[in-house]
Amino acid sequence: MEVLAQAKQQFAQNDRIDVNLLDQVVRIMNQMSGKEQAEANHILMTLKEDRDSWTKVDAILQYSNLNESKYFALQILEGVIQHKWKSLPQVQREGIKTYIISKMLELSSKQDTMASNQLLLHKMNLVLVQIVKQDWPKAWPTFITDIVDSSKTNETVCINNMNILSLLSEEVFDFGSQNLTQAKEQHLKQQFCGQFQEVFTLCVSILEKCPSNSMVQATLKTLQRFLTWIPVGYVFETNITELLSDNFLSLEVYRVITLQCLTEISQIQVETNDPSYNEKLCKMFCSTMRHISSVLSLDLDLAAVYKEATDQDQKFISSLAQFLVAFLKEHVHLIEVTEEPLSEAKIMIRDAHDYAIRLLLKITLIEEMEVFKVCLDCWCWLTAELYRISPFIQPSSIYGMMNNTREHPRRQLYREYLSTLRSAMISRMAKPEEVLIVENDQGEVVREMVKDTDSIALYRNMRETLVYLTHLDNKDTEMKMTEKLASQVNGGEFSWKNLNRLCWAVGSISGTMVEEDEKRFLVLVIRDLLGLCEQKRGKDNKAVIASNIMYVVGQYPRFLRAHWKFLKTVINKLFEFMHETHEGVQDMACDTFIKIAIKCKRHFVIVQPAENKPFVEEMLENLTGIICDLSHAQVHVFYEAVGHIISAQIDGNLQENLIMQLMDIPNRTWSDIIAAASTNDGVLEEHEMVRSVLNILKTNVAACKSIGSAFVSQLGNIYGDLLSVYKILSEKVSRAVTAAGEEALRNPLVKTMRAVKREILILLSTFISKNGDAKLILDSIVPPLFDAVLFDYQKNVPQAREPKVLSLLSILVTQLGSLLCPQVPNILGAVFQCSIDMINKDMEAFPEHRTNFFELVLSLVQECFPVFMEMPSDDLGTVIDAVVWAFQHTMRNVAEIGELFFVKYVIRK
């Protein structure tokens, strides 16, 4: 610590810096921990922020023995250039520039020096680029000429200059909009394009002469950066495409970067019909395929080769996939040969196209997911293109009925390839949905449907591709799937993974065939799967096969709606699976049941032929027996599914009876708990009892979500008791927090109590959002709700306030609009100031309250604007101040709400 104290004192003096002392501080910063490291960091930051620290940079770079210290010095210099450059005298600017260039040339003049100082040299390059952005072209008009001329003097200097040009290209063309003004960005782009001839000539000269591997590689990397923006004339009116495709693909060291350059060329948007441009692209493609074919034979098992390949070889295959996809998507029309007679040039193009498509099919089978996604992007695009040629005619029906109708040449060209693609898509089909078992903030284990993951996006893209493939030839798709299924049945390819993927694929093409074809196909699939289930031994095998049968059936609602007996059999089978203990089977049964319930709900509430009552009544009579082995989360899914069925009943009286039957089990438990609590509310301090209340509320929420406004009869039965429980638990939570502080909120019982309060608010929010009867809500729901909830929110300690109160109020405001205006002062009086006091100390505390509060203010200005105009000026000023506070947030959603508030406020005013 003595060194740090000495350094602190020495650095504070505006004198020559003790470089040795700086090295010691930097070592402590990088090697120590705890207080010493924190103190060293503080000293360095203080030095960095000193307005004159940049004057000591030359001494640090000259005399320091530590590269980290030199890097620190360059950080200081970079900050000065970015923020104070224009305010420095011209002589100092020239001095800094000259010094950086001389140090850079010193470090890059020899191979060994350059290699040992790579990180430091890269930082110097970045500093120089910052100077260029400030001075070029006005104060340094010869920059491009200087860098080109110096590249001709020394090989390692040339390599470093290429790195500088690459960095400058990134700064101006890739990240210019982030760190330059629009005018400056545009000016630098124009300047770079205008002076690019010298740089391009240098690059071409190096690529033609190939002086050394490292020099050519640096040039190719830099060229790849340039290809994203250079004028198209440099590409199509020079020999660069020939240079790249003819000379560098045969050498392993250049293959990857050359393919990356060719990919950039393939993606250039050419806004001209100049045939010479198209000719160059065709030649480039044919030459590339010729060289690649000498490396990768179509006889290779590329998926197996990729597994054993080196990182460099894997990168090569990945880059090759990107090139093929880029070229095909942009220029496929140039290489599709569909007309005769065939000239020698056309034969060469046809062969290159054939090799490219077959190679891409091989690459598609590689297990590496990122490579597969690149290929999938192309197949999804291509199948959509082919489908749009004649969207409503399937080739299978044409050939069966009208043999004289000729298939479109493009479709004919790809028919064989697409057949291979169908097999690939089926064998690699992604999982359709993801359900995670997670623990929420309240410590509850819940099932959560994941909607936006890579695997879900992958499934959607694969499903879209398979749907197009089926539309293009449903007979071939059917044949491929039945062949795969036969391989499962005869044991040749049987595995849970293969069976799952096949069934996901079968489910993904629902609705793509005409009804009769779909019926025949589905019956065949189910028959074979049932046979497989009979054939396989072991409970696990049978459970997996049965799950797949149910998944497939659930994907074909059109078939189910047309065959009631089959639908009833499926539902009864699902009820059997709800008692199966094999992992995942009960979840599958509940998920399939809700899927079928949503798509076939009307069929359950009407009396079907040969039945004496609707199936939903039979279901509700046996409710206890059906759900007795399900977990709480699964019961909630079941209730939501039955709610969808009940929502299809159009007779109000019958619907109300069904709701009462459905809710009978939770209502009886609820009545027992309420009776016990009315005698002694201490029962609501028993953890199991509070958990039971929470489970009952979740069941109500699940049913309300799907039943909608008709749930009013059930809510009416429990509404008063709901609010009483809310008040009692609020008092208990408040007492616990008052007694034990914030620590009480971590107590499992208190967490469950708060979860009950939150669930009550969720139930009311769900009901109000689905009910259009404004008078009912205003007269019967709002008065007792405000008495219980607003007062509780206002008087509660901040940590125990429920953010859901604010979102419930937002929903009420949105639903009732101007009808709620008389209540707005009460709402603001109860929640405004106390919420502001919670969130105005910083930008992070109470994030959910923060977001919900500003959403409430926004909904009020949208729906109840006149209230703000009638407010006293002081109160309105407080609201405006709160919204200005929202602007300052780093939480993007909060800042956006604040902006939207002012837009609405200004428009309405």
VOGU-921970 format. One record per residue (C-alpha): residue in three letters; x, y, z. Coordinates in pm, whole numbers, padded with zeros to 5 digits, always signed. Example, Ala and Ser with C-alpha at 12.3 -4.5 7.8 and 13.67 -1.06 7.14 Angstrom:
# residues 2
ala+01230-00450+00780 ser+01367-00106+00714 
***
This chain:
# residues 909
met+00000+00000+00000 glu+00305+00224+00043 val+00361+00211-00334 leu+00000+00319-00393 ala+00026+00609-00149 gln+00349+00720-00316 ala+00190+00690-00662 lys-00119+00884-00556 gln+00100+01171-00437 gln+00335+01166-00740 phe+00058+01146-01001 ala-00127+01436-00840 gln+00171+01665-00907 asn+00148+01817-01252 asp+00504+01712-01322 arg+00691+01445-01515 ile+00539+01105-01440 asp+00739+00833-01264 val+00693+00558-01523 asn+00842+00289-01297 leu+00585+00377-01029 leu+00306+00360-01289 asp+00420+00010-01390 gln+00397-00102-01026 val+00041+00038-00992 val-00068-00134-01315 arg+00080-00465-01188 ile-00115-00431-00861 met-00430-00356-01060 asn-00386-00666-01279 gln-00246-00914-01025 met-00388-00826-00683 ser-00744-00829-00551 gly-00956-00666-00282 lys-00876-00323-00140 glu-00535-00295-00307 gln-00681-00360-00651 ala-00966-00114-00588 glu-00722+00156-00474 ala-00494+00095-00776 asn-00796+00121-01007 his-00901+00449-00841 ile-00550+00595-00888 leu-00541+00497-01256 met-00890+00636-01324 thr-00797+00964-01153 leu-00484+00986-01369 lys-00683+00905-01681 glu-00938+01180-01607 asp-00667+01443-01546 arg-00697+01699-01826 asp-00317+01706-01879 ser-00252+01331-01854 trp-00217+01300-02232 thr+00106+01504-02217 lys+00267+01212-02029 val+00176+00949-02287 asp+00500+00979-02485 ala+00708+00922-02169 ile+00502+00613-02076 leu+00533+00466-02427 gln+00906+00544-02435 tyr+01019+00426-02090 ser+00764+00174-01960 asn+00868-00190-01943 leu+00510-00307-01924 asn+00282-00342-02228 glu-00024-00298-02002 ser+00104+00047-01900 lys+00158+00141-02264 tyr-00194+00021-02343 phe-00325+00239-02059 ala-00138+00537-02203 leu-00296+00478-02544 gln-00641+00467-02380 ile-00572+00815-02240 leu-00464+00936-02583 glu-00768+00781-02752 gly-01001+00966-02511 val-00829+01298-02586 ile-00857+01243-02962 gln-01228+01154-02936 his-01331+01441-02710 lys-01069+01723-02717 trp-00887+01690-03048 lys-01024+02000-03216 ser-00944+02216-02911 leu-00574+02125-02913 pro-00330+02359-03091 gln-00234+02250-03444 val+00130+02199-03349 gln+00032+01957-03067 arg-00205+01766-03296 glu+00072+01728-03555 gly+00313+01621-03282 ile+00077+01349-03154 lys+00006+01226-03506 thr+00374+01213-03602 tyr+00466+01040-03276 ile+00195+00769-03314 ile+00294+00703-03677 ser+00664+00674-03587 lys+00592+00436-03294 met+00363+00231-03516 leu+00625+00202-03791 glu+00880+00108-03526 leu+00663-00177-03396 ser+00554-00302-03740 ser+00886-00282-03924 lys+01007-00631-03820 gln+00816-00960-03799 asp+00936-01056-03448 thr+00868-00706-03303 met+00524-00703-03461 ala+00438-01049-03325 ser+00549-00969-02966 asn+00359-00636-02957 gln+00041-00741-03139 leu-00209-00612-02880 leu-00023-00282-02836 leu+00003-00233-03211 his-00370-00299-03252 lys-00444-00027-02996 met-00211+00212-03179 asn-00397+00135-03501 leu-00724+00223-03328 val-00575+00552-03203 leu-00456+00637-03553 val-00802+00559-03694 gln-00953+00803-03440 ile-00710+01071-03566 val-00801+00991-03927 lys-01172+01029-03848 gln-01099+01374-03706 asp-00844+01504-03962 trp-00913+01329-04292 pro-00957+01468-04553 lys-00941+01835-04452 ala-00632+01836-04227 trp-00474+01521-04368 pro-00565+01505-04740 thr-00277+01271-04825 phe-00372+00996-04575 ile-00468+00734-04837 thr-00162+00812-05051 asp+00063+00802-04741 ile-00064+00462-04629 val-00044+00313-04981 asp+00311+00446-05034 ser+00434+00320-04694 ser+00285-00024-04775 lys+00529-00056-05061 thr+00836-00014-04838 asn+00811-00311-04607 glu+00607-00633-04595 thr+00513-00621-04223 val+00430-00250-04251 cys+00201-00338-04541 ile+00027-00607-04331 asn-00031-00356-04050 asn-00153-00093-04297 met-00409-00343-04423 asn-00529-00382-04064 ile-00558-00003-04033 leu-00762+00022-04353 ser-00984-00262-04232 leu-01043-00083-03899 leu-01120+00243-04080 ser-01369+00063-04304 glu-01541-00082-03995 glu-01549+00255-03817 val-01696+00442-04113 phe-01920+00186-04288 asp-02018-00061-04014 phe-02032+00154-03700 gly-02036+00506-03844 ser-02396+00573-03745 gln-02309+00496-03379 asn-02010+00728-03332 leu-02023+00990-03610 thr-02264+01265-03700 gln-02470+01188-04009 ala-02296+01459-04211 lys-01948+01344-04104 glu-02033+00980-04174 gln-02157+01066-04524 his-01852+01284-04593 leu-01606+01012-04489 lys-01790+00749-04697 gln-01777+00969-05004 gln-01408+01046-04942 phe-01318+00680-04897 cys-01504+00580-05215 gly-01348+00871-05405 gln-00991+00778-05308 phe-01041+00402-05313 gln-00869+00349-05648 glu-00523+00368-05488 val-00615+00118-05216 phe-00781-00118-05465 thr-00480-00107-05697 leu-00255-00196-05400 cys-00480-00491-05302 val-00495-00627-05658 ser-00118-00588-05695 ile-00059-00794-05379 leu-00309-01063-05485 glu-00149-01089-05828 lys+00210-01111-05700 cys+00141-01313-05379 pro+00461-01200-05201 ser+00390-01400-04880 asn+00109-01594-04708 ser+00064-01345-04423 met+00053-01050-04662 val-00203-01214-04891 gln-00417-01317-04593 ala-00413-00963-04449 thr-00509-00827-04793 leu-00794-01076-04835 lys-00930-00993-04487 thr-00918-00623-04564 leu-01074-00676-04906 gln-01360-00868-04744 arg-01437-00557-04533 phe-01428-00336-04843 leu-01660-00560-05046 thr-01957-00465-04827 trp-01951-00107-04958 ile-01719-00041-05254 pro-01874+00079-05582 val-01982-00223-05790 gly-01755-00117-06076 tyr-01451-00227-05874 val-01598-00577-05858 phe-01756-00627-06199 glu-01537-00408-06418 thr-01203-00544-06295 asn-01048-00890-06271 ile-01108-00928-05894 thr-01372-01202-05926 glu-01141-01410-06148 leu-00846-01347-05916 leu-01039-01474-05616 ser-01221-01771-05769 asp-00932-01899-05985 asn-00623-01848-05767 phe-00691-01893-05397 leu-00946-02171-05344 ser-00700-02448-05427 leu-00476-02343-05135 glu-00605-02448-04792 val-00460-02144-04613 tyr-00673-01900-04818 arg-00995-02101-04868 val-01203-01966-04580 ile-01129-01597-04628 thr-01164-01631-05008 leu-01509-01788-04967 gln-01602-01504-04732 cys-01497-01254-05001 leu-01699-01441-05264 thr-01998-01445-05028 glu-01982-01066-05001 ile-01964-01037-05382 ser-02267-01267-05412 gln-02467-01039-05185 ile-02393-00718-05377 gln-02717-00565-05501 val-02661-00498-05873 glu-02910-00243-06008 thr-02827-00297-06374 asn-02907-00555-06638 asp-02557-00539-06785 pro-02500-00891-06925 ser-02128-00864-06857 tyr-02201-00846-06481 asn-02413-01163-06502 glu-02145-01334-06705 lys-01883-01252-06443 leu-02107-01392-06168 cys-02167-01714-06362 lys-01794-01759-06431 met-01711-01689-06067 phe-01967-01947-05952 cys-01854-02215-06200 ser-01487-02162-06117 thr-01561-02176-05744 met-01757-02502-05780 arg-01480-02652-05995 his-01218-02585-05728 ile-01443-02698-05442 ser-01529-03023-05624 ser-01158-03112-05628 val-01164-03088-05247 leu-01512-03223-05163 ser-01643-03519-05359 leu-02018-03586-05352 asp-01936-03944-05248 leu-01813-03818-04912 asp-02026-03865-04601 leu-01990-03496-04517 ala-02173-03521-04183 ala-01924-03784-04061 val-01626-03595-04207 tyr-01736-03274-04033 lys-01746-03447-03691 glu-01380-03550-03720 ala-01258-03236-03901 thr-01024-02972-03758 asp-01159-02630-03658 gln-01019-02484-03980 asp-01190-02748-04197 gln-01520-02700-04013 lys-01489-02327-04070 phe-01429-02397-04440 ile-01752-02603-04468 ser-01946-02338-04277 ser-01812-02061-04504 leu-01891-02275-04809 ala-02253-02312-04691 gln-02281-01936-04647 phe-02143-01877-04999 leu-02379-02128-05160 val-02683-01985-04979 ala-02587-01624-05059 phe-02532-01696-05428 leu-02842-01910-05472 lys-03071-01658-05299 glu-02940-01363-05502 his-02854-01514-05840 val-03016-01856-05875 his-03190-01744-06197 leu-02847-01712-06363 ile-02753-02076-06306 glu-03085-02259-06352 val-03061-02423-06695 thr-03412-02530-06798 glu-03409-02481-07175 glu-03248-02665-07461 pro-03039-02676-07677 leu-02742-02682-07438 ser-02425-02499-07538 glu-02092-02589-07379 ala-02121-02288-07146 lys-02473-02390-07042 ile-02360-02745-06970 met-02084-02609-06748 ile-02334-02387-06561 arg-02584-02676-06530 asp-02316-02905-06385 ala-02200-02637-06140 his-02562-02580-06028 asp-02619-02955-05988 tyr-02301-02994-05782 ala-02389-02691-05566 ile-02741-02815-05483 arg-02623-03170-05408 leu-02340-03034-05194 leu-02578-02811-05000 leu-02802-03113-04938 lys-02498-03296-04799 ile-02410-03000-04577 thr-02773-02989-04453 leu-02719-03330-04289 ile-02432-03198-04072 glu-02534-03202-03705 glu-02381-02859-03627 met-02687-02642-03565 glu-02551-02310-03695 val-02450-02470-04026 phe-02794-02634-04053 lys-02971-02301-03992 val-02778-02141-04281 cys-02888-02423-04513 leu-03245-02416-04383 asp-03269-02046-04466 cys-03198-02129-04830 trp-03436-02427-04849 cys-03720-02230-04690 trp-03668-01952-04946 leu-03633-02190-05244 thr-03941-02401-05162 ala-04147-02085-05116 glu-04025-01958-05456 leu-04120-02284-05628 tyr-04456-02300-05453 arg-04548-01947-05566 ile-04508-02045-05933 ser-04851-02214-05911 pro-04971-02216-05551 phe-05298-02403-05587 ile-05201-02700-05803 gln-05026-03004-05657 pro-04817-03211-05900 ser-04949-03537-05752 ser-05306-03447-05847 ile-05193-03326-06190 tyr-05023-03652-06272 gly-05312-03855-06139 met-05586-03666-06324 met-05445-03462-06611 asn-05138-03623-06759 asn-05138-03375-07045 thr-05058-03085-06806 arg-04687-03007-06809 glu-04504-02931-06486 his-04327-02595-06466 pro-03961-02630-06581 arg-03823-02488-06254 arg-04022-02736-06048 gln-03911-03015-06278 leu-03548-02908-06237 tyr-03565-02935-05857 arg-03794-03238-05821 glu-03518-03489-05744 tyr-03334-03250-05510 leu-03652-03173-05315 ser-03717-03542-05266 thr-03379-03574-05096 leu-03451-03256-04898 arg-03778-03406-04767 ser-03584-03693-04610 ala-03338-03450-04454 met-03612-03229-04307 ile-03802-03526-04163 ser-03493-03684-04007 arg-03384-03352-03849 met-03724-03210-03748 ala-03700-02975-03450 lys-03905-02998-03130 pro-04231-02805-03176 glu-04261-02639-02838 glu-04077-02612-02514 val-04227-02634-02168 leu-03990-02563-01881 ile-04045-02647-01518 val-03919-02338-01335 glu-03935-02181-00992 asn-04088-01835-00997 asp-04004-01538-00770 gln-04246-01665-00508 gly-04075-02002-00486 glu-04353-02186-00671 val-04267-02457-00922 val-04462-02374-01239 arg-04481-02492-01599 glu-04380-02219-01838 met-04433-02226-02214 val-04124-02085-02382 lys-04224-01889-02691 asp-03914-01717-02826 thr-03622-01954-02822 asp-03390-02057-03103 ser-03541-02406-03102 ile-03896-02270-03149 ala-03778-02043-03433 leu-03601-02343-03585 tyr-03920-02551-03567 arg-04121-02275-03736 asn-03874-02249-04023 met-03858-02626-04065 arg-04237-02656-04051 glu-04270-02383-04315 thr-04021-02564-04540 leu-04197-02898-04495 val-04535-02739-04564 tyr-04404-02597-04893 leu-04243-02931-04977 thr-04576-03107-04917 his-04764-02858-05132 leu-04507-02913-05407 asp-04552-03291-05398 asn-04767-03437-05122 lys-04730-03793-05257 asp-04353-03783-05220 thr-04375-03631-04871 glu-04623-03903-04772 met-04397-04172-04919 lys-04088-04043-04734 met-04275-04032-04404 thr-04425-04378-04444 glu-04081-04516-04537 lys-03935-04363-04222 leu-04224-04505-04021 ala-04168-04850-04172 ser-03804-04828-04060 gln-03927-04760-03708 val-04170-05052-03717 asn-03922-05306-03854 gly-03662-05190-03602 gly-03408-05070-03856 glu-03399-04710-03728 phe-03599-04735-03405 ser-03500-04492-03134 trp-03695-04246-02924 lys-03514-03957-03092 asn-03592-04079-03446 leu-03954-04155-03361 asn-04003-03815-03198 arg-03858-03632-03498 leu-04071-03831-03741 cys-04391-03760-03545 trp-04307-03390-03513 ala-04264-03384-03891 val-04595-03567-03947 gly-04769-03319-03716 ser-04613-03017-03890 ile-04784-03080-04228 ser-05140-03085-04095 gly-05379-02915-04340 thr-05148-02934-04642 met-05326-03226-04813 val-05678-03247-04945 glu-05907-03396-04682 glu-05934-03745-04830 asp-05555-03775-04871 glu-05501-03647-04518 lys-05750-03900-04378 arg-05584-04192-04557 phe-05235-04079-04455 leu-05328-04022-04090 val-05506-04356-04056 leu-05197-04529-04198 val-04964-04345-03957 ile-05180-04415-03650 arg-05224-04780-03748 asp-04847-04829-03778 leu-04778-04644-03454 leu-05036-04857-03270 gly-04872-05167-03417 leu-04534-05041-03301 cys-04677-04984-02952 glu-04805-05344-02942 gln-04474-05477-03075 lys-04236-05298-02838 arg-04173-05432-02489 gly-04110-05218-02186 lys-04323-04951-02023 asp-04088-04669-02126 asn-04104-04762-02496 lys-04483-04786-02487 ala-04515-04451-02307 val-04297-04274-02566 ile-04486-04428-02860 ala-04824-04348-02702 ser-04715-03988-02641 asn-04624-03957-03007 ile-04958-04103-03118 met-05138-03843-02908 tyr-04916-03563-03039 val-04985-03656-03402 val-05359-03689-03343 gly-05369-03350-03168 gln-05216-03187-03477 tyr-05502-03296-03706 pro-05818-03123-03577 arg-05989-03140-03919 phe-05978-03520-03903 leu-06093-03523-03541 arg-06386-03291-03611 ala-06499-03517-03894 his-06480-03840-03688 trp-06651-03804-03352 lys-06602-04164-03237 phe-06230-04139-03302 leu-06216-03801-03124 lys-06396-03947-02821 thr-06158-04246-02815 val-05858-04011-02826 ile-05991-03799-02538 asn-06061-04107-02325 lys-05710-04232-02402 leu-05570-03896-02291 phe-05764-03932-01964 glu-05597-04273-01918 phe-05255-04115-01978 met-05331-03861-01705 his-05279-04150-01459 glu-04954-04268-01621 thr-04648-04205-01401 his-04382-04228-01676 glu-04198-03895-01697 gly-04358-03645-01934 val-04666-03852-02022 gln-04908-03659-01798 asp-04774-03329-01931 met-04819-03458-02286 ala-05175-03568-02209 cys-05271-03230-02064 asp-05102-03033-02343 thr-05268-03246-02614 phe-05605-03220-02439 ile-05598-02839-02432 lys-05482-02830-02796 ile-05775-03051-02903 ala-06017-02866-02674 ile-05935-02533-02841 lys-05970-02670-03195 cys-06272-02900-03145 lys-06455-02733-02853 arg-06795-02710-03022 his-06807-03090-03067 phe-06796-03148-02690 val-07100-02933-02602 ile-07347-03072-02855 val-07518-03412-02844 gln-07336-03631-03096 pro-07506-03914-03294 ala-07561-04227-03081 glu-07498-04022-02762 asn-07763-03920-02508 lys-07585-03610-02375 pro-07294-03380-02461 phe-06952-03531-02384 val-06859-03234-02161 glu-07128-03340-01911 glu-06989-03693-01899 met-06642-03544-01849 leu-06754-03324-01559 glu-06937-03611-01389 asn-06608-03806-01379 leu-06391-03499-01305 thr-06247-03623-00975 gly-06144-03956-01125 ile-05982-03787-01426 ile-05763-03535-01240 cys-05685-03728-00920 asp-05326-03816-01025 leu-05234-03482-01184 ser-05006-03222-01026 his-05148-02880-00944 ala-04993-02724-01257 gln-05142-03001-01474 val-05485-02955-01314 his-05469-02586-01409 val-05400-02680-01773 phe-05694-02924-01758 tyr-05928-02657-01619 glu-05822-02412-01887 ala-05895-02677-02152 val-06243-02751-02014 gly-06299-02374-01995 his-06242-02351-02371 ile-06502-02624-02422 ile-06755-02450-02196 ser-06700-02120-02382 ala-06845-02290-02692 gln-07184-02343-02523 ile-07414-02069-02655 asp-07704-02136-02417 gly-07638-01909-02115 asn-07819-02127-01860 leu-07649-02447-01974 gln-07315-02267-01974 glu-07365-02146-01616 asn-07451-02501-01502 leu-07135-02634-01667 ile-06923-02367-01494 met-07074-02457-01157 gln-07001-02826-01218 leu-06643-02751-01324 met-06575-02531-01021 asp-06751-02756-00770 ile-06433-02923-00637 pro-06231-02601-00576 asn-06546-02424-00446 arg-06604-02686-00177 thr-06246-02655-00053 trp-06273-02274-00072 ser-06593-02275+00137 asp-06428-02492+00406 ile-06127-02258+00427 ile-06343-01944+00440 ala-06562-02098+00710 ala-06256-02181+00918 ala-06100-01837+00860 ser-06421-01652+00956 thr-06403-01823+01297 asn-06029-01779+01338 asp-05816-01603+01076 gly-05512-01768+01232 val-05572-02063+00997 leu-05440-01835+00722 glu-05102-01849+00896 glu-05075-02224+00834 his-04852-02272+00532 glu-05045-02567+00387 met-05371-02378+00417 val-05231-02074+00236 arg-05093-02302-00035 ser-05439-02453-00079 val-05584-02103-00123 leu-05317-02025-00382 asn-05393-02345-00574 ile-05769-02271-00575 leu-05704-01921-00708 lys-05478-02053-00986 thr-05754-02298-01082 asn-05999-02007-01103 val-05755-01802-01313 ala-05707-02095-01554 ala-06083-02137-01600 cys-06150-01763-01624 lys-05881-01721-01890 ser-06064-01955-02129 ile-06429-01910-02026 gly-06419-01530-02048 ser-06708-01303-01950 ala-06938-01596-01860 phe-06711-01659-01559 val-06907-01380-01385 ser-07134-01635-01214 gln-06836-01808-01048 leu-06662-01481-00960 gly-06984-01351-00805 asn-06987-01649-00567 ile-06641-01581-00427 tyr-06579-01208-00487 gly-06656-01080-00136 asp-06448-01356+00024 leu-06162-01289-00219 leu-06133-00929-00102 ser-06161-01034+00264 val-05874-01280+00221 tyr-05676-01007+00043 lys-05721-00768+00339 ile-05640-01030+00602 leu-05321-01145+00428 ser-05215-00784+00365 glu-05234-00710+00734 lys-05037-01025+00818 val-04764-00941+00564 ser-04743-00581+00689 arg-04714-00696+01052 ala-04439-00942+00957 val-04242-00672+00772 thr-04290-00420+01055 ala-04161-00676+01306 ala-03871-00829+01112 gly-03797-00577+00836 glu-03733-00675+00476 glu-03599-01013+00591 ala-03962-01116+00657 leu-04030-01106+00281 arg-03792-01400+00238 asn-03992-01612+00482 pro-04162-01899+00286 leu-04502-01837+00452 val-04491-01462+00379 lys-04387-01531+00019 thr-04688-01762-00024 met-04919-01502+00133 arg-04796-01245-00116 ala-04842-01499-00396 val-05208-01535-00290 lys-05256-01157-00301 arg-05093-01146-00644 glu-05310-01431-00772 ile-05626-01251-00656 leu-05516-00946-00854 ile-05436-01166-01157 leu-05783-01328-01137 leu-05953-00989-01129 ser-05729-00854-01408 thr-05809-01159-01623 phe-06184-01128-01568 ile-06197-00751-01628 ser-05986-00774-01946 lys-06225-01034-02089 asn-06553-00871-01983 gly-06713-00605-02200 asp-06994-00520-01954 ala-06865-00181-01836 lys-07172-00118-01613 leu-07127-00447-01428 ile-06757-00374-01365 leu-06820-00012-01262 asp-07112-00087-01030 ser-07027-00428-00884 ile-06651-00478-00914 val-06488-00136-00873 pro-06631+00000-00540 pro-06541-00298-00315 leu-06217-00351-00509 phe-06097+00005-00449 asp-06191-00014-00081 ala-05978-00323-00034 val-05691-00274-00275 leu-05619+00101-00297 phe-05616+00160+00078 asp-05397-00146+00132 tyr-05148-00031-00137 gln-05124+00319+00012 lys-05074+00220+00375 asn-04847-00081+00315 val-04470-00067+00354 pro-04306-00018+00010 gln-04148-00365-00001 ala-04489-00531+00053 arg-04681-00331-00208 glu-04801-00544-00497 pro-04701-00415-00844 lys-04998-00606-00988 val-05224-00344-00828 leu-05090-00090-01076 ser-05135-00321-01376 leu-05491-00406-01258 leu-05569-00033-01247 ser-05427+00007-01602 ile-05658-00269-01725 leu-05955-00106-01552 val-05875+00231-01710 thr-05838+00074-02055 gln-06163-00123-02025 leu-06381+00151-01874 gly-06227+00457-02041 ser-06399+00786-01961 leu-06655+00610-01736 leu-06379+00583-01477 cys-06300+00958-01482 pro-06482+01029-01149 gln-06260+00767-00982 val-05928+00895-01121 pro-05859+01137-00830 asn-05906+00844-00587 ile-05670+00629-00793 leu-05400+00897-00811 gly-05443+00986-00446 ala-05390+00626-00341 val-05105+00516-00567 phe-04931+00817-00721 gln-04718+00975-00451 cys-04637+00654-00265 ser-04524+00490-00592 ile-04314+00794-00687 asp-04146+00781-00345 met-04050+00420-00416 ile-03888+00481-00754 asn-03740+00832-00742 lys-03428+00742-00545 asp-03253+00567-00834 met-03314+00405-01173 glu-03322+00038-01071 ala-03518-00024-00750 phe-03867-00178-00778 pro-03846-00244-01156 glu-04194-00402-01183 his-04358-00119-00987 arg-04168+00128-01202 thr-04288-00014-01535 asn-04647-00072-01417 phe-04669+00278-01265 phe-04573+00455-01588 glu-04804+00228-01790 leu-05088+00333-01557 val-05007+00702-01609 leu-05000+00646-01987 ser-05337+00466-01988 leu-05487+00749-01781 val-05373+01015-02028 gln-05506+00803-02317 glu-05846+00723-02167 cys-05919+00989-01903 phe-05742+01298-02039 pro-06002+01558-01926 val-05915+01477-01564 phe-05562+01610-01617 met-05694+01935-01763 glu-05907+01989-01450 met-05620+01918-01210 pro-05470+02194-00997 ser-05151+02316-01162 asp-04933+02185-00877 asp-05072+01832-00912 leu-05036+01839-01290 gly-04679+01963-01248 thr-04607+01661-01027 val-04738+01427-01298 ile-04527+01600-01565 asp-04218+01579-01341 ala-04279+01206-01297 val-04293+01154-01673 val-03975+01360-01724 trp-03818+01124-01470 ala-03926+00834-01694 phe-03728+00985-01986 gln-03406+00956-01791 his-03436+00582-01736 thr-03196+00335-01891 met-03481+00079-01878 arg-03590+00115-02238 asn-03956+00027-02184 val-03989+00293-01911 ala-03824+00563-02125 glu-04047+00473-02421 ile-04360+00498-02205 gly-04247+00846-02095 glu-04199+00956-02457 leu-04537+00813-02558 phe-04703+00998-02269 phe-04577+01333-02395 val-04677+01256-02754 lys-05032+01175-02638 tyr-05037+01472-02401 val-04929+01723-02668 ile-05171+01581-02929 arg-05470+01585-02691 lys-05388+01928-02549 
***
